[in-house]
């Protein structure tokens, strides 16, 4: 799995997936991501802010190392939120 190459633990991913099944949490994350562009997801400061905000919404305590791993992962994926193929690739990675 791609995220494991960045040092992200599968247990964290499973906890987040479980929490995202809660419609209220999912809606808050969707609102946070509204209007995010490809350029935003390549900007380290913006991605770091999104990771921190998401962690608060998900009530996950992330260490500075975990935050950095997540930021590096997001930037490394070169995600374009308007590109369906990119979103399908991500979906497959976290199924």
N, CA, C and O atoms as CSV, one atom per row, in Angstrom:
chain,resi,resn,atom,element,x,y,z
A,1,UNK,N,N,0.832,-1.193,0.000
A,1,UNK,CA,C,0.000,0.000,0.000
A,1,UNK,C,C,0.869,1.245,0.000
A,1,UNK,O,O,1.900,1.290,0.670
A,2,UNK,N,N,0.461,2.231,-0.734
A,2,UNK,CA,C,1.261,3.430,-0.905
A,2,UNK,C,C,1.489,4.231,0.360
A,2,UNK,O,O,2.590,4.737,0.574
A,3,UNK,N,N,0.485,4.359,1.196
A,3,UNK,CA,C,0.646,5.200,2.395
A,3,UNK,C,C,1.640,4.605,3.379
A,3,UNK,O,O,2.265,5.340,4.143
A,4,UNK,N,N,1.798,3.282,3.373
A,4,UNK,CA,C,2.746,2.654,4.291
A,4,UNK,C,C,4.185,3.001,3.937
A,4,UNK,O,O,5.053,3.004,4.810
A,5,UNK,N,N,4.447,3.293,2.672
A,5,UNK,CA,C,5.786,3.698,2.248
A,5,UNK,C,C,6.181,5.038,2.868
A,5,UNK,O,O,7.366,5.361,2.959
A,6,UNK,N,N,5.196,5.805,3.288
A,6,UNK,CA,C,5.448,7.107,3.912
A,6,UNK,C,C,5.496,7.001,5.438
A,6,UNK,O,O,5.626,8.012,6.128
A,7,UNK,N,N,5.391,5.791,5.954
A,7,UNK,CA,C,5.466,5.583,7.396
A,7,UNK,C,C,4.141,5.750,8.114
A,7,UNK,O,O,4.112,5.822,9.342
A,8,UNK,N,N,3.044,5.815,7.372
A,8,UNK,CA,C,1.719,5.972,7.974
A,8,UNK,C,C,1.230,4.581,8.391
A,8,UNK,O,O,1.197,3.656,7.579
A,9,UNK,N,N,0.853,4.449,9.657
A,9,UNK,CA,C,0.462,3.147,10.191
A,9,UNK,C,C,-0.943,2.753,9.742
A,9,UNK,O,O,-1.849,3.587,9.734
A,10,UNK,N,N,-1.128,1.496,9.369
A,10,UNK,CA,C,-2.459,1.012,8.968
A,10,UNK,C,C,-3.513,1.187,10.072
A,10,UNK,O,O,-4.694,1.370,9.774
A,11,UNK,N,N,-3.093,1.133,11.344
A,11,UNK,CA,C,-4.052,1.308,12.441
A,11,UNK,C,C,-4.661,2.715,12.402
A,11,UNK,O,O,-5.858,2.883,12.639
A,12,UNK,N,N,-3.843,3.709,12.107
A,12,UNK,CA,C,-4.341,5.086,11.992
A,12,UNK,C,C,-5.341,5.179,10.851
A,12,UNK,O,O,-6.406,5.778,10.995
A,13,UNK,N,N,-4.994,4.587,9.724
A,13,UNK,CA,C,-5.878,4.620,8.553
A,13,UNK,C,C,-7.209,3.942,8.885
A,13,UNK,O,O,-8.268,4.458,8.529
A,14,UNK,N,N,-7.168,2.809,9.552
A,14,UNK,CA,C,-8.404,2.090,9.907
A,14,UNK,C,C,-9.262,2.906,10.872
A,14,UNK,O,O,-10.485,2.935,10.734
A,15,UNK,N,N,-8.638,3.568,11.848
A,15,UNK,CA,C,-9.398,4.422,12.785
A,15,UNK,C,C,-10.078,5.560,12.041
A,15,UNK,O,O,-11.246,5.861,12.287
A,16,UNK,N,N,-9.346,6.190,11.130
A,16,UNK,CA,C,-9.903,7.313,10.372
A,16,UNK,C,C,-11.043,6.833,9.472
A,16,UNK,O,O,-12.078,7.492,9.382
A,17,UNK,N,N,-10.861,5.701,8.813
A,17,UNK,CA,C,-11.924,5.157,7.963
A,17,UNK,C,C,-13.189,4.903,8.775
A,17,UNK,O,O,-14.293,5.204,8.321
A,18,UNK,N,N,-13.029,4.352,9.973
A,18,UNK,CA,C,-14.172,4.070,10.829
A,18,UNK,C,C,-14.872,5.373,11.243
A,18,UNK,O,O,-16.100,5.457,11.224
A,19,UNK,N,N,-14.095,6.367,11.608
A,19,UNK,CA,C,-14.672,7.653,12.028
A,19,UNK,C,C,-15.355,8.362,10.857
A,19,UNK,O,O,-16.337,9.078,11.055
A,20,UNK,N,N,-14.841,8.167,9.641
A,20,UNK,CA,C,-15.433,8.820,8.469
A,20,UNK,C,C,-16.792,8.223,8.102
A,20,UNK,O,O,-17.509,8.794,7.279
A,21,UNK,N,N,-17.156,7.092,8.694
A,21,UNK,CA,C,-18.472,6.501,8.447
A,21,UNK,C,C,-19.560,7.270,9.181
A,21,UNK,O,O,-20.742,7.110,8.876
A,22,UNK,N,N,-19.178,8.103,10.143
A,22,UNK,CA,C,-20.131,8.946,10.865
A,22,UNK,C,C,-20.495,10.115,9.938
A,22,UNK,O,O,-19.619,10.897,9.568
A,23,UNK,N,N,-21.782,10.244,9.556
A,23,UNK,CA,C,-22.184,11.297,8.607
A,23,UNK,C,C,-21.822,12.716,9.059
A,23,UNK,O,O,-21.478,13.552,8.223
A,24,UNK,N,N,-21.892,13.001,10.345
A,24,UNK,CA,C,-21.573,14.347,10.837
A,24,UNK,C,C,-20.090,14.652,10.630
A,24,UNK,O,O,-19.732,15.749,10.203
A,25,UNK,N,N,-19.244,13.694,10.930
A,25,UNK,CA,C,-17.799,13.874,10.758
A,25,UNK,C,C,-17.478,14.011,9.271
A,25,UNK,O,O,-16.702,14.877,8.868
A,26,UNK,N,N,-18.080,13.156,8.475
A,26,UNK,CA,C,-17.850,13.182,7.027
A,26,UNK,C,C,-18.229,14.547,6.443
A,26,UNK,O,O,-17.506,15.088,5.606
A,27,UNK,N,N,-19.355,15.098,6.882
A,27,UNK,CA,C,-19.795,16.408,6.386
A,27,UNK,C,C,-18.818,17.512,6.785
A,27,UNK,O,O,-18.534,18.408,5.991
A,28,UNK,N,N,-18.304,17.448,8.013
A,28,UNK,CA,C,-17.337,18.468,8.452
A,28,UNK,C,C,-16.054,18.394,7.634
A,28,UNK,O,O,-15.481,19.429,7.293
A,29,UNK,N,N,-15.595,17.190,7.315
A,29,UNK,CA,C,-14.391,17.020,6.501
A,29,UNK,C,C,-14.663,17.512,5.074
A,29,UNK,O,O,-13.817,18.175,4.474
A,30,UNK,N,N,-15.830,17.190,4.541
A,30,UNK,CA,C,-16.184,17.651,3.189
A,30,UNK,C,C,-16.187,19.179,3.120
A,30,UNK,O,O,-15.707,19.764,2.149
A,31,UNK,N,N,-16.732,19.820,4.157
A,31,UNK,CA,C,-16.747,21.287,4.205
A,31,UNK,C,C,-15.332,21.848,4.247
A,31,UNK,O,O,-15.033,22.847,3.594
A,32,UNK,N,N,-14.466,21.201,5.016
A,32,UNK,CA,C,-13.075,21.624,5.125
A,32,UNK,C,C,-12.391,21.548,3.763
A,32,UNK,O,O,-11.580,22.409,3.423
A,33,UNK,N,N,-12.715,20.527,2.993
A,33,UNK,CA,C,-12.052,20.299,1.706
A,33,UNK,C,C,-12.696,21.065,0.545
A,33,UNK,O,O,-12.170,21.063,-0.568
A,34,UNK,N,N,-13.816,21.708,0.800
A,34,UNK,CA,C,-14.517,22.460,-0.240
A,34,UNK,C,C,-13.607,23.539,-0.824
A,34,UNK,O,O,-13.010,24.325,-0.089
A,35,UNK,N,N,-13.512,23.567,-2.131
A,35,UNK,CA,C,-12.743,24.607,-2.794
A,35,UNK,C,C,-11.244,24.377,-2.829
A,35,UNK,O,O,-10.508,25.231,-3.323
A,36,UNK,N,N,-10.766,23.242,-2.316
A,36,UNK,CA,C,-9.333,22.945,-2.334
A,36,UNK,C,C,-8.913,22.608,-3.768
A,36,UNK,O,O,-9.591,21.846,-4.458
A,37,UNK,N,N,-7.811,23.172,-4.201
A,37,UNK,CA,C,-7.333,22.974,-5.572
A,37,UNK,C,C,-6.066,22.117,-5.585
A,37,UNK,O,O,-5.493,21.801,-4.542
A,38,UNK,N,N,-5.651,21.754,-6.796
A,38,UNK,CA,C,-4.414,20.988,-6.951
A,38,UNK,C,C,-3.229,21.782,-6.403
A,38,UNK,O,O,-2.344,21.224,-5.755
A,39,UNK,N,N,-3.224,23.086,-6.669
A,39,UNK,CA,C,-2.140,23.943,-6.173
A,39,UNK,C,C,-2.112,23.962,-4.644
A,39,UNK,O,O,-1.041,23.954,-4.037
A,40,UNK,N,N,-3.295,23.986,-4.025
A,40,UNK,CA,C,-3.367,23.953,-2.563
A,40,UNK,C,C,-2.746,22.674,-2.016
A,40,UNK,O,O,-2.053,22.693,-0.999
A,41,UNK,N,N,-3.004,21.551,-2.712
A,41,UNK,CA,C,-2.512,20.261,-2.241
A,41,UNK,C,C,-1.038,20.037,-2.560
A,41,UNK,O,O,-0.488,18.984,-2.236
A,42,UNK,N,N,-0.396,21.017,-3.192
A,42,UNK,CA,C,1.044,20.979,-3.413
A,42,UNK,C,C,1.764,21.998,-2.544
A,42,UNK,O,O,2.993,22.079,-2.554
A,43,UNK,N,N,0.990,22.775,-1.790
A,43,UNK,CA,C,1.536,23.799,-0.906
A,43,UNK,C,C,1.651,23.213,0.508
A,43,UNK,O,O,0.647,22.880,1.137
A,44,UNK,N,N,2.874,23.096,0.986
A,44,UNK,CA,C,3.129,22.444,2.280
A,44,UNK,C,C,2.355,23.104,3.421
A,44,UNK,O,O,1.800,22.408,4.272
A,45,UNK,N,N,2.311,24.422,3.450
A,45,UNK,CA,C,1.626,25.135,4.540
A,45,UNK,C,C,0.125,24.856,4.515
A,45,UNK,O,O,-0.485,24.651,5.564
A,46,UNK,N,N,-0.464,24.847,3.338
A,46,UNK,CA,C,-1.904,24.590,3.215
A,46,UNK,C,C,-2.216,23.152,3.618
A,46,UNK,O,O,-3.175,22.902,4.349
A,47,UNK,N,N,-1.404,22.207,3.138
A,47,UNK,CA,C,-1.633,20.797,3.466
A,47,UNK,C,C,-1.475,20.572,4.970
A,47,UNK,O,O,-2.245,19.820,5.568
A,48,UNK,N,N,-0.495,21.211,5.574
A,48,UNK,CA,C,-0.292,21.057,7.011
A,48,UNK,C,C,-1.503,21.587,7.787
A,48,UNK,O,O,-1.939,20.978,8.764
A,49,UNK,N,N,-2.035,22.718,7.344
A,49,UNK,CA,C,-3.235,23.270,7.986
A,49,UNK,C,C,-4.410,22.304,7.832
A,49,UNK,O,O,-5.162,22.088,8.782
A,50,UNK,N,N,-4.571,21.721,6.637
A,50,UNK,CA,C,-5.662,20.779,6.398
A,50,UNK,C,C,-5.506,19.517,7.259
A,50,UNK,O,O,-6.490,19.003,7.791
A,51,UNK,N,N,-4.286,19.026,7.392
A,51,UNK,CA,C,-4.032,17.839,8.212
A,51,UNK,C,C,-4.373,18.129,9.668
A,51,UNK,O,O,-5.032,17.323,10.324
A,52,UNK,N,N,-3.930,19.270,10.174
A,52,UNK,CA,C,-4.209,19.626,11.573
A,52,UNK,C,C,-5.711,19.803,11.808
A,52,UNK,O,O,-6.245,19.330,12.811
A,53,UNK,N,N,-6.386,20.482,10.888
A,53,UNK,CA,C,-7.827,20.695,11.024
A,53,UNK,C,C,-8.580,19.373,10.959
A,53,UNK,O,O,-9.532,19.158,11.709
A,54,UNK,N,N,-8.153,18.489,10.062
A,54,UNK,CA,C,-8.796,17.176,9.939
A,54,UNK,C,C,-8.595,16.361,11.207
A,54,UNK,O,O,-9.515,15.677,11.656
A,55,UNK,N,N,-7.418,16.426,11.781
A,55,UNK,CA,C,-7.135,15.682,13.011
A,55,UNK,C,C,-8.045,16.156,14.139
A,55,UNK,O,O,-8.522,15.344,14.932
A,56,UNK,N,N,-8.288,17.453,14.217
A,56,UNK,CA,C,-9.182,17.994,15.254
A,56,UNK,C,C,-10.601,17.471,15.026
A,56,UNK,O,O,-11.259,17.024,15.966
A,57,UNK,N,N,-11.069,17.527,13.781
A,57,UNK,CA,C,-12.421,17.054,13.463
A,57,UNK,C,C,-12.561,15.574,13.792
A,57,UNK,O,O,-13.582,15.143,14.327
A,58,UNK,N,N,-11.525,14.799,13.467
A,58,UNK,CA,C,-11.557,13.349,13.685
A,58,UNK,C,C,-11.179,12.953,15.116
A,58,UNK,O,O,-11.216,11.775,15.471
A,59,UNK,N,N,-10.820,13.939,15.923
A,59,UNK,CA,C,-10.380,13.714,17.305
A,59,UNK,C,C,-9.225,12.717,17.361
A,59,UNK,O,O,-9.211,11.796,18.178
A,60,UNK,N,N,-8.261,12.928,16.472
A,60,UNK,CA,C,-7.040,12.116,16.436
A,60,UNK,C,C,-5.884,12.977,16.912
A,60,UNK,O,O,-5.671,14.081,16.412
A,61,UNK,N,N,-5.156,12.473,17.861
A,61,UNK,CA,C,-3.960,13.175,18.328
A,61,UNK,C,C,-2.791,12.683,17.490
A,61,UNK,O,O,-2.402,11.518,17.573
A,62,UNK,N,N,-2.238,13.574,16.688
A,62,UNK,CA,C,-1.119,13.219,15.819
A,62,UNK,C,C,0.174,13.790,16.381
A,62,UNK,O,O,0.217,14.935,16.830
A,63,UNK,N,N,1.208,12.994,16.351
A,63,UNK,CA,C,2.529,13.492,16.743
A,63,UNK,C,C,3.048,14.359,15.600
A,63,UNK,O,O,2.571,14.244,14.471
A,64,UNK,N,N,4.012,15.218,15.878
A,64,UNK,CA,C,4.600,16.021,14.798
A,64,UNK,C,C,5.143,15.139,13.665
A,64,UNK,O,O,5.065,15.517,12.496
A,65,UNK,N,N,5.685,13.984,14.003
A,65,UNK,CA,C,6.207,13.072,12.970
A,65,UNK,C,C,5.068,12.539,12.099
A,65,UNK,O,O,5.206,12.457,10.879
A,66,UNK,N,N,3.945,12.179,12.721
A,66,UNK,CA,C,2.799,11.686,11.960
A,66,UNK,C,C,2.236,12.776,11.049
A,66,UNK,O,O,1.882,12.514,9.899
A,67,UNK,N,N,2.159,14.000,11.574
A,67,UNK,CA,C,1.685,15.118,10.748
A,67,UNK,C,C,2.576,15.278,9.528
A,67,UNK,O,O,2.090,15.437,8.408
A,68,UNK,N,N,3.875,15.235,9.750
A,68,UNK,CA,C,4.818,15.408,8.653
A,68,UNK,C,C,4.696,14.275,7.635
A,68,UNK,O,O,4.790,14.512,6.431
A,69,UNK,N,N,4.489,13.056,8.108
A,69,UNK,CA,C,4.312,11.921,7.202
A,69,UNK,C,C,3.069,12.113,6.338
A,69,UNK,O,O,3.095,11.836,5.138
A,70,UNK,N,N,1.991,12.582,6.940
A,70,UNK,CA,C,0.756,12.807,6.197
A,70,UNK,C,C,0.921,13.929,5.176
A,70,UNK,O,O,0.447,13.818,4.045
A,71,UNK,N,N,1.589,15.003,5.571
A,71,UNK,CA,C,1.834,16.120,4.657
A,71,UNK,C,C,2.671,15.640,3.469
A,71,UNK,O,O,2.347,15.933,2.318
A,72,UNK,N,N,3.733,14.914,3.748
A,72,UNK,CA,C,4.599,14.393,2.698
A,72,UNK,C,C,3.826,13.454,1.776
A,72,UNK,O,O,4.018,13.479,0.560
A,73,UNK,N,N,2.955,12.627,2.351
A,73,UNK,CA,C,2.140,11.710,1.552
A,73,UNK,C,C,1.230,12.477,0.600
A,73,UNK,O,O,1.189,12.186,-0.596
A,74,UNK,N,N,0.507,13.450,1.126
A,74,UNK,CA,C,-0.437,14.208,0.290
A,74,UNK,C,C,0.299,14.916,-0.842
A,74,UNK,O,O,-0.134,14.865,-1.994
A,75,UNK,N,N,1.394,15.567,-0.525
A,75,UNK,CA,C,2.158,16.273,-1.557
A,75,UNK,C,C,2.717,15.276,-2.580
A,75,UNK,O,O,2.724,15.550,-3.780
A,76,UNK,N,N,3.179,14.131,-2.101
A,76,UNK,CA,C,3.754,13.121,-2.983
A,76,UNK,C,C,2.753,12.498,-3.940
A,76,UNK,O,O,3.145,11.984,-4.987
A,77,UNK,N,N,1.477,12.533,-3.608
A,77,UNK,CA,C,0.451,11.935,-4.473
A,77,UNK,C,C,0.070,12.833,-5.650
A,77,UNK,O,O,-0.545,12.370,-6.611
A,78,UNK,N,N,0.429,14.106,-5.578
A,78,UNK,CA,C,0.095,15.073,-6.632
A,78,UNK,C,C,-1.396,14.992,-7.013
A,78,UNK,O,O,-1.755,14.840,-8.181
A,79,UNK,N,N,-2.222,15.099,-6.006
A,79,UNK,CA,C,-3.673,14.930,-6.165
A,79,UNK,C,C,-4.288,16.149,-6.843
A,79,UNK,O,O,-4.021,17.291,-6.468
A,80,UNK,N,N,-5.111,15.882,-7.844
A,80,UNK,CA,C,-5.937,16.920,-8.465
A,80,UNK,C,C,-7.380,16.580,-8.103
A,80,UNK,O,O,-7.931,15.620,-8.642
A,81,UNK,N,N,-8.006,17.342,-7.204
A,81,UNK,CA,C,-9.358,17.000,-6.749
A,81,UNK,C,C,-10.411,17.038,-7.861
A,81,UNK,O,O,-11.511,16.512,-7.687
A,82,UNK,N,N,-10.089,17.648,-8.982
A,82,UNK,CA,C,-11.040,17.716,-10.088
A,82,UNK,C,C,-10.840,16.568,-11.083
A,82,UNK,O,O,-11.625,16.418,-12.020
A,83,UNK,N,N,-9.802,15.764,-10.888
A,83,UNK,CA,C,-9.495,14.654,-11.778
A,83,UNK,C,C,-10.049,13.357,-11.186
A,83,UNK,O,O,-9.572,12.878,-10.157
A,84,UNK,N,N,-11.049,12.803,-11.844
A,84,UNK,CA,C,-11.715,11.601,-11.345
A,84,UNK,C,C,-10.740,10.435,-11.189
A,84,UNK,O,O,-10.851,9.663,-10.238
A,85,UNK,N,N,-9.793,10.300,-12.106
A,85,UNK,CA,C,-8.838,9.187,-12.023
A,85,UNK,C,C,-7.972,9.278,-10.768
A,85,UNK,O,O,-7.642,8.259,-10.161
A,86,UNK,N,N,-7.608,10.494,-10.384
A,86,UNK,CA,C,-6.828,10.675,-9.157
A,86,UNK,C,C,-7.647,10.242,-7.944
A,86,UNK,O,O,-7.133,9.596,-7.031
A,87,UNK,N,N,-8.916,10.602,-7.949
A,87,UNK,CA,C,-9.780,10.269,-6.819
A,87,UNK,C,C,-10.032,8.761,-6.739
A,87,UNK,O,O,-10.091,8.196,-5.647
A,88,UNK,N,N,-10.179,8.117,-7.892
A,88,UNK,CA,C,-10.363,6.663,-7.920
A,88,UNK,C,C,-9.110,5.970,-7.398
A,88,UNK,O,O,-9.206,4.990,-6.659
A,89,UNK,N,N,-7.933,6.474,-7.779
A,89,UNK,CA,C,-6.666,5.904,-7.305
A,89,UNK,C,C,-6.604,5.982,-5.777
A,89,UNK,O,O,-6.239,5.007,-5.118
A,90,UNK,N,N,-6.957,7.130,-5.220
A,90,UNK,CA,C,-6.955,7.289,-3.766
A,90,UNK,C,C,-7.978,6.371,-3.104
A,90,UNK,O,O,-7.700,5.758,-2.073
A,91,UNK,N,N,-9.142,6.282,-3.694
A,91,UNK,CA,C,-10.196,5.424,-3.168
A,91,UNK,C,C,-9.685,3.983,-3.077
A,91,UNK,O,O,-9.871,3.307,-2.065
A,92,UNK,N,N,-9.044,3.533,-4.142
A,92,UNK,CA,C,-8.505,2.174,-4.167
A,92,UNK,C,C,-7.422,1.950,-3.120
A,92,UNK,O,O,-7.306,0.855,-2.569
A,93,UNK,N,N,-6.639,2.968,-2.847
A,93,UNK,CA,C,-5.547,2.867,-1.881
A,93,UNK,C,C,-6.081,2.678,-0.463
A,93,UNK,O,O,-5.435,2.026,0.358
A,94,UNK,N,N,-7.238,3.234,-0.170
A,94,UNK,CA,C,-7.766,3.226,1.201
A,94,UNK,C,C,-8.998,2.353,1.387
A,94,UNK,O,O,-9.650,2.438,2.428
A,95,UNK,N,N,-9.338,1.514,0.409
A,95,UNK,CA,C,-10.504,0.638,0.548
A,95,UNK,C,C,-10.367,-0.349,1.640
A,95,UNK,O,O,-11.276,-1.148,1.867
